Amino acid sequence: MINELQIQLHAIQIEQKRLREVEDVLRTMRSIAIEATQCADKRRLQLNEQFQELQAHLAYLEREKQEPFQQITTN
């Protein structure tokens, strides 16, 4: 029982870390979007590339954050 609780606690800690990272990525994406509305076309293209990279990273984080809970429920 205690071992199961330790495993669940560890999964929650991993989830919290990922959620913090997701939050940071979303904040950065928001900042980029705001800046893109107020800058020149050349800079906007650079920001768009950064935004797309962050979108890909966010998709990765979203896939990864679900795995610890899926592993626990299958045990």
C-alpha positions as CSV (number, residue, x, y, z in Angstrom):
1,M,0.0,0.0,0.0
2,I,2.8,2.5,0.9
3,N,4.7,1.5,-2.2
4,E,1.7,2.2,-4.3
5,L,1.3,5.6,-2.7
6,Q,4.9,6.4,-3.3
7,I,4.5,5.5,-7.0
8,Q,1.4,7.7,-7.2
9,L,3.2,10.6,-5.4
10,H,6.1,10.3,-7.8
11,A,3.7,10.4,-10.8
12,I,2.0,13.5,-9.4
13,Q,5.3,15.2,-8.9
14,I,6.2,14.4,-12.5
15,E,2.8,15.7,-13.6
16,Q,3.3,19.0,-11.6
17,K,6.7,19.5,-13.3
18,R,5.2,19.0,-16.7
19,L,2.3,21.3,-16.0
20,R,4.7,24.0,-14.9
21,E,6.6,23.6,-18.1
22,V,3.3,23.7,-20.1
23,E,2.4,26.9,-18.3
24,D,5.8,28.5,-19.1
25,V,5.4,27.5,-22.8
26,L,1.9,29.0,-22.9
27,R,3.1,32.2,-21.3
28,T,5.9,32.5,-23.9
29,M,3.5,31.8,-26.7
30,R,1.2,34.5,-25.4
31,S,4.1,37.0,-25.3
32,I,5.1,36.1,-28.8
33,A,1.6,36.5,-30.1
34,I,1.3,40.0,-28.4
35,E,4.6,41.1,-29.9
36,A,3.7,39.8,-33.3
37,T,0.7,42.1,-33.4
38,Q,3.0,45.1,-33.0
39,C,6.1,44.4,-35.1
40,A,7.4,44.6,-38.6
41,D,6.8,41.7,-41.1
42,K,10.4,40.4,-40.9
43,R,10.3,40.2,-37.1
44,R,6.8,38.6,-37.4
45,L,8.2,35.8,-39.5
46,Q,10.8,35.1,-36.9
47,L,8.2,35.1,-34.2
48,N,6.0,32.8,-36.2
49,E,8.9,30.3,-36.4
50,Q,9.4,30.5,-32.7
51,F,5.7,30.1,-32.1
52,Q,5.5,27.0,-34.2
53,E,8.4,25.4,-32.4
54,L,6.7,26.1,-29.1
55,Q,3.5,24.6,-30.4
56,A,5.4,21.4,-31.3
57,H,7.0,21.4,-27.8
58,L,3.6,21.9,-26.2
59,A,2.1,19.0,-28.2
60,Y,5.0,16.8,-27.0
61,L,4.4,17.9,-23.4
62,E,0.7,17.2,-23.6
63,R,1.4,13.6,-24.8
64,E,4.0,13.0,-22.2
65,K,2.1,14.3,-19.2
66,Q,-0.6,11.7,-19.6
67,E,1.7,8.7,-19.5
68,P,2.3,8.4,-15.7
69,F,-1.4,8.3,-15.0
70,Q,-2.0,5.8,-17.7
71,Q,0.7,3.6,-16.3
72,I,-0.7,3.7,-12.8
73,T,-4.2,2.9,-13.9
74,T,-3.0,-0.1,-15.8
75,N,-1.2,-1.6,-12.8
